[in-house]
Amino acid sequence: MDLEVEAVEAIDETAVPTGVDAADYVLYGGKGGVGKTTMAAATALASARDDTTTLVVSTDPAHSLSDTLETDIPADPERIRKDIPLYAAEIDPEEAVGDGPFDAEGGLGGMGGLGQLLGGGGPMGGMGGQSQQADASGAEDEAAAADPLAGPMPGMDEAAAMRLLLEYMDDDRFERVIVDTAPTGHTLRLLELPELLDSMMGRLLKLRQRLSGLFDSLPFGGGDEEQGADMADLEVLRERIERLRAVLRDPAMTDFRIVMVPEELSVMESQRLLDRLETFGVPVETVVVNRVMQDLTDVADVESDWSVSPDLDDCEFCQRRWQVQQQALKEAQDLFRGHDVKRVPLFADEVRGENLLRVVAACLD
């Protein structure tokens, strides 16, 4: 894929940081719409500015990294800037499922062996699927009833995205990887996948043992070798995700940063995310509070004559919103005591492109 790389407008180099003080892997997580992509893009730009070869990658199905960086982002890592070593990728979960060990149907090993292992698509009719009826207008429902393994398996898109992410982390080209994660629920499911796969493998082995004699007598077309390959693929996947989780648990390698906005519901969700991450042993060093109604100079050592701040003296709307934010900020300071809480101000302009992203990086410095 050929990417158009355009020069950026010159800005005051002394007003923004060069490089970042962070681990090799920086992950931004939190509720959807709080600004994770903005933080990831800003951090990646700052990281690459000191000649640290940096990859910023989005695992969120609703990608916005291209819009934020104002350039096309491919599905596989490619360099997007000529002046600094910045690479980017937007993982397509559905496409990632199509690469081994998954096929386009969301299965393992072409779903032939695993589907037959469970009786799906064969004479067994999905182990009871024959009893389900559908009219002509419900052809898809009938197909699903006949073969419950025909569609994507739960968690397979997240697992596929994590498989690619692990490959990128192992890529010698990159000194630092910045990750714009999917919203909170997706991120937590990724961390739960090893246990899910362990449970799945146990159930598959039990079912295979119980029905081994029946499988020998049925014309499935796939034998022990094919079914064994399916189980091996599942085991490889489990091991890779377990290794990724070990990386996430190592504070010397990974910096997981929670992003939130100064509202009570966002604070509560961020607290739940922190609790779950602690359950999985994933350390959180930084909490970023985005869109705070404060002057830029209050949160970063950046002088600017173009920044517009809310009028807290004469604007009643601004005053009431600031009261809401102050309460949320107080709760955040109390709940996340012991963590490095960073504030990023609410900008009058949409945060996209080089100039504002550099200012955001200064707030995170």
C-alpha positions as CSV (number, residue, x, y, z in Angstrom):
1,M,0.0,0.0,0.0
2,D,1.5,3.3,-1.0
3,L,0.9,6.1,1.5
4,E,1.0,9.8,0.9
5,V,3.4,11.4,3.4
6,E,3.1,15.1,3.7
7,A,5.2,17.6,5.5
8,V,3.8,19.3,8.6
9,E,3.7,22.9,9.4
10,A,6.5,24.2,11.6
11,I,5.7,24.8,15.2
12,D,7.7,25.9,18.2
13,E,10.0,23.0,19.1
14,T,10.6,24.3,22.6
15,A,6.9,24.1,23.5
16,V,6.6,20.3,23.2
17,P,8.5,17.3,24.5
18,T,10.9,15.2,22.5
19,G,10.5,11.6,23.4
20,V,8.6,10.1,26.2
21,D,9.5,8.5,29.5
22,A,7.7,5.3,29.2
23,A,8.0,1.5,29.0
24,D,8.5,-0.4,25.7
25,Y,4.8,-1.0,25.5
26,V,2.2,1.7,26.3
27,L,-1.5,0.7,26.2
28,Y,-4.3,3.2,26.6
29,G,-7.6,1.8,27.8
30,G,-11.0,3.0,29.0
31,K,-14.5,3.7,28.0
32,G,-15.4,4.4,24.4
33,G,-15.2,8.1,23.4
34,V,-12.9,9.3,26.2
35,G,-9.9,10.1,24.0
36,K,-7.8,6.9,24.0
37,T,-6.9,7.4,20.3
38,T,-5.8,11.0,20.9
39,M,-3.5,10.0,23.8
40,A,-2.0,7.1,21.8
41,A,-1.4,9.2,18.7
42,A,0.2,12.0,20.8
43,T,2.4,9.6,22.7
44,A,3.5,7.9,19.5
45,L,4.5,11.2,17.9
46,A,6.5,12.3,20.9
47,S,8.2,8.9,21.1
48,A,9.2,9.0,17.5
49,R,10.5,12.5,17.6
50,D,13.7,11.4,19.5
51,D,14.4,8.8,16.8
52,T,12.8,6.0,18.8
53,T,11.3,3.7,16.2
54,T,7.7,3.6,17.3
55,L,4.6,1.7,16.2
56,V,1.1,3.0,17.1
57,V,-1.6,0.4,16.6
58,S,-5.3,0.4,17.1
59,T,-7.2,-2.7,18.1
60,D,-10.5,-0.8,18.3
61,P,-13.0,-2.0,15.6
62,A,-14.2,1.6,15.3
63,H,-10.9,3.0,14.2
64,S,-10.2,6.7,14.3
65,L,-6.4,6.7,14.3
66,S,-6.3,7.7,10.6
67,D,-8.5,10.8,11.3
68,T,-6.5,11.8,14.3
69,L,-3.1,11.6,12.5
70,E,-4.7,12.9,9.3
71,T,-3.2,10.2,7.1
72,D,-4.2,6.8,5.8
73,I,-3.4,4.0,8.2
74,P,-3.0,0.5,6.7
75,A,-4.0,-2.8,8.3
76,D,-0.4,-3.9,8.6
77,P,2.4,-1.7,10.1
78,E,3.9,0.8,7.6
79,R,5.9,3.9,8.1
80,I,3.7,7.0,7.9
81,R,6.3,9.7,8.3
82,K,9.5,10.3,6.5
83,D,11.0,12.8,8.9
84,I,10.6,10.6,12.1
85,P,10.5,6.8,12.5
86,L,6.7,6.5,13.1
87,Y,4.8,3.4,12.0
88,A,1.1,2.7,12.3
89,A,-1.5,0.0,11.8
90,E,-5.3,-0.4,12.3
91,I,-6.0,-4.0,13.0
92,D,-9.1,-5.3,11.3
93,P,-10.4,-8.0,13.7
94,E,-12.5,-9.7,11.0
95,E,-9.6,-9.9,8.6
96,A,-7.3,-11.0,11.4
97,V,-9.6,-13.9,12.1
98,G,-9.0,-15.1,8.6
99,D,-5.3,-15.7,9.3
100,G,-4.1,-18.8,11.0
101,P,-5.0,-20.4,13.2
102,F,-8.4,-19.0,12.3
103,D,-10.3,-19.2,9.0
104,A,-12.8,-16.8,7.5
105,E,-15.7,-18.6,9.3
106,G,-14.1,-17.9,12.7
107,G,-13.0,-21.5,13.2
108,L,-9.9,-23.5,13.7
109,G,-8.2,-25.4,11.0
110,G,-10.9,-24.6,8.5
111,M,-13.6,-25.7,11.0
112,G,-13.5,-29.1,9.3
113,G,-11.9,-31.0,12.2
114,L,-13.3,-28.9,15.1
115,G,-16.8,-28.8,13.6
116,Q,-16.7,-32.5,13.0
117,L,-15.3,-33.1,16.5
118,L,-18.5,-31.6,17.8
119,G,-20.8,-33.0,15.1
120,G,-21.4,-29.6,13.4
121,G,-22.3,-29.7,9.7
122,G,-22.3,-33.5,9.6
123,P,-25.0,-36.2,9.9
124,M,-25.5,-35.2,13.5
125,G,-26.9,-31.9,12.4
126,G,-25.0,-29.9,15.0
127,M,-25.8,-32.4,17.8
128,G,-29.5,-31.7,18.0
129,G,-29.9,-28.9,15.4
130,Q,-32.4,-31.1,13.4
131,S,-35.0,-30.4,16.0
132,Q,-35.0,-26.7,15.2
133,Q,-37.4,-25.6,12.5
134,A,-37.2,-22.5,10.3
135,D,-39.4,-21.2,7.5
136,A,-38.1,-20.1,4.1
137,S,-37.5,-16.5,5.2
138,G,-35.2,-17.8,8.1
139,A,-32.6,-19.6,6.0
140,E,-29.8,-18.1,8.0
141,D,-31.4,-19.2,11.3
142,E,-31.9,-22.7,9.9
143,A,-28.2,-22.8,8.8
144,A,-27.1,-21.6,12.3
145,A,-29.3,-24.2,13.9
146,A,-27.9,-27.0,11.7
147,D,-24.3,-25.9,12.4
148,P,-23.8,-23.8,15.6
149,L,-20.1,-23.6,14.8
150,A,-20.5,-22.0,11.4
151,G,-20.2,-18.5,12.8
152,P,-17.4,-16.9,14.7
153,M,-16.6,-18.4,18.1
154,P,-17.0,-16.1,21.1
155,G,-13.9,-14.0,21.6
156,M,-12.2,-15.0,18.4
157,D,-12.0,-11.5,17.0
158,E,-10.3,-10.3,20.2
159,A,-8.0,-13.3,20.1
160,A,-7.0,-12.6,16.5
161,A,-6.3,-9.0,17.3
162,M,-4.1,-10.0,20.2
163,R,-2.3,-12.5,18.1
164,L,-1.3,-9.7,15.7
165,L,-0.5,-7.4,18.6
166,L,1.9,-10.0,20.0
167,E,3.6,-10.3,16.6
168,Y,4.1,-6.6,16.5
169,M,5.5,-6.6,20.0
170,D,8.0,-9.2,18.9
171,D,9.0,-7.3,15.8
172,D,12.6,-6.2,16.0
173,R,11.8,-3.1,13.9
174,F,10.0,-1.4,16.7
175,E,11.6,0.0,19.9
176,R,8.3,1.0,21.4
177,V,4.7,0.0,20.7
178,I,1.8,2.3,21.6
179,V,-1.6,0.6,21.6
180,D,-5.0,2.3,21.3
181,T,-7.2,-0.5,22.8
182,A,-10.8,-1.3,22.2
183,P,-13.3,-0.1,24.8
184,T,-13.2,-1.4,28.4
185,G,-15.4,-4.6,27.8
186,H,-13.3,-5.8,24.9
187,T,-10.1,-5.2,26.7
188,L,-11.2,-7.2,29.7
189,R,-12.4,-10.1,27.5
190,L,-8.9,-10.2,26.0
191,L,-7.4,-10.8,29.4
192,E,-10.0,-13.5,30.1
193,L,-9.2,-15.5,26.9
194,P,-6.7,-17.9,28.4
195,E,-9.2,-19.3,30.9
196,L,-11.9,-19.3,28.2
197,L,-9.7,-21.4,25.9
198,D,-8.6,-23.7,28.7
199,S,-12.3,-24.4,29.5
200,M,-13.1,-24.8,25.8
201,M,-10.2,-27.3,25.3
202,G,-11.3,-29.3,28.4
203,R,-14.9,-29.6,27.1
204,L,-13.7,-30.6,23.6
205,L,-11.5,-33.3,25.0
206,K,-14.2,-34.7,27.2
207,L,-16.7,-34.7,24.3
208,R,-14.3,-36.3,22.0
209,Q,-13.6,-39.1,24.5
210,R,-17.3,-39.8,25.1
211,L,-18.1,-39.9,21.4
212,S,-14.9,-41.4,20.1
213,G,-16.6,-44.7,19.1
214,L,-19.4,-42.9,17.4
215,F,-17.0,-40.7,15.4
216,D,-15.1,-43.8,14.2
217,S,-18.3,-45.1,12.6
218,L,-19.4,-41.8,10.9
219,P,-18.2,-40.7,7.5
220,F,-17.0,-37.2,8.6
221,G,-14.0,-37.1,6.2
222,G,-11.7,-35.8,8.9
223,G,-9.8,-38.2,11.1
224,D,-7.8,-38.1,14.3
225,E,-5.0,-36.2,12.6
226,E,-7.2,-33.3,11.5
227,Q,-8.9,-33.1,14.9
228,G,-5.6,-33.2,16.6
229,A,-4.4,-30.3,14.5
230,D,-7.4,-28.3,15.6
231,M,-6.6,-29.0,19.2
232,A,-2.9,-28.0,18.6
233,D,-4.0,-24.7,17.0
234,L,-6.1,-24.0,20.0
235,E,-3.2,-24.8,22.4
236,V,-0.8,-22.5,20.4
237,L,-3.4,-19.7,20.6
238,R,-3.7,-20.2,24.4
239,E,0.0,-20.1,24.9
240,R,0.5,-17.0,22.8
241,I,-2.2,-15.1,24.7
242,E,-0.8,-16.3,28.0
243,R,2.6,-14.9,27.0
244,L,1.0,-11.6,26.0
245,R,-0.7,-11.4,29.5
246,A,2.7,-12.1,31.1
247,V,4.1,-9.1,29.2
248,L,1.1,-7.0,30.3
249,R,1.9,-7.9,33.9
250,D,5.5,-6.8,33.8
251,P,5.8,-3.1,34.8
252,A,9.3,-3.0,33.4
253,M,7.9,-3.7,30.0
254,T,4.4,-2.4,29.9
255,D,2.7,0.9,31.0
256,F,-1.1,0.5,31.0
257,R,-2.8,4.0,31.1
258,I,-6.5,4.4,31.9
259,V,-8.2,7.4,30.1
260,M,-11.3,9.0,31.5
261,V,-13.3,12.2,31.3
262,P,-14.2,14.3,34.5
263,E,-17.7,12.9,34.9
264,E,-18.9,10.6,37.7
265,L,-19.9,7.7,35.4
266,S,-16.5,7.8,33.7
267,V,-14.8,7.8,37.1
268,M,-16.9,4.8,38.2
269,E,-16.1,2.8,35.0
270,S,-12.4,3.7,35.3
271,Q,-12.4,2.4,38.8
272,R,-14.0,-0.9,37.7
273,L,-11.4,-1.2,35.0
274,L,-8.6,-0.6,37.5
275,D,-10.0,-3.2,39.8
276,R,-10.2,-5.8,37.0
277,L,-6.7,-5.0,35.8
278,E,-5.4,-5.5,39.3
279,T,-7.3,-8.8,39.4
280,F,-5.3,-9.9,36.4
281,G,-2.1,-8.5,37.8
282,V,-1.8,-5.8,35.2
283,P,-0.1,-2.7,36.9
284,V,-1.5,0.8,36.1
285,E,0.9,3.6,36.6
286,T,-1.0,6.5,34.9
287,V,-4.6,7.8,34.8
288,V,-5.3,10.4,32.2
289,V,-8.3,12.8,32.8
290,N,-9.2,14.3,29.4
291,R,-11.2,17.4,28.5
292,V,-10.7,19.2,31.8
293,M,-12.0,22.8,31.7
294,Q,-8.8,24.5,32.7
295,D,-6.2,26.8,31.1
296,L,-3.6,25.0,29.2
297,T,-0.9,26.7,31.3
298,D,-2.4,25.1,34.4
299,V,-1.7,21.5,33.2
300,A,1.4,21.9,31.0
301,D,4.4,24.1,30.7
302,V,3.3,25.4,27.3
303,E,2.7,29.0,26.4
304,S,0.1,29.5,23.7
305,D,-1.6,32.6,22.2
306,W,-4.0,30.5,20.3
307,S,-5.5,28.4,23.1
308,V,-9.0,29.3,24.1
309,S,-10.2,28.6,27.7
310,P,-13.7,28.3,29.1
311,D,-15.0,31.5,30.6
312,L,-15.5,30.5,34.2
313,D,-16.3,34.1,35.3
314,D,-19.3,35.1,33.2
315,C,-20.5,31.9,31.5
316,E,-23.1,30.1,33.6
317,F,-23.0,27.0,31.5
318,C,-19.2,26.8,31.9
319,Q,-19.5,27.4,35.7
320,R,-22.0,24.5,36.1
321,R,-19.9,22.1,34.0
322,W,-16.8,23.1,36.0
323,Q,-18.7,22.2,39.2
324,V,-19.5,18.8,37.8
325,Q,-15.9,18.3,36.7
326,Q,-14.5,19.4,40.1
327,Q,-16.5,16.8,41.9
328,A,-15.4,14.1,39.4
329,L,-11.8,15.2,39.7
330,K,-11.9,15.1,43.5
331,E,-13.3,11.5,43.3
332,A,-10.7,10.6,40.8
333,Q,-7.9,11.9,43.0
334,D,-9.2,10.0,45.9
335,L,-9.8,6.7,44.0
336,F,-6.6,6.7,42.1
337,R,-4.3,7.9,44.9
338,G,-0.9,6.4,44.3
339,H,-1.2,6.7,40.6
340,D,0.2,9.4,38.4
341,V,-2.9,11.4,37.4
342,K,-2.5,13.6,34.3
343,R,-4.9,16.2,33.1
344,V,-5.5,17.2,29.5
345,P,-7.5,20.4,28.9
346,L,-10.7,20.7,26.9
347,F,-9.6,22.3,23.6
348,A,-11.9,24.6,21.6
349,D,-10.8,22.8,18.4
350,E,-11.0,19.1,17.6
351,V,-7.7,17.3,18.5
352,R,-6.3,16.1,15.2
353,G,-3.1,16.8,13.3
354,E,0.4,17.5,14.4
355,N,0.1,20.8,16.3
356,L,-2.6,19.9,18.9
357,L,-1.2,16.3,19.3
358,R,2.1,17.8,20.3
359,V,0.4,20.0,22.9
360,V,-1.4,16.9,24.3
361,A,1.9,15.1,24.5
362,A,3.2,18.0,26.6
363,C,0.3,17.5,29.0
364,L,1.2,13.8,29.3
365,D,4.9,14.5,29.8
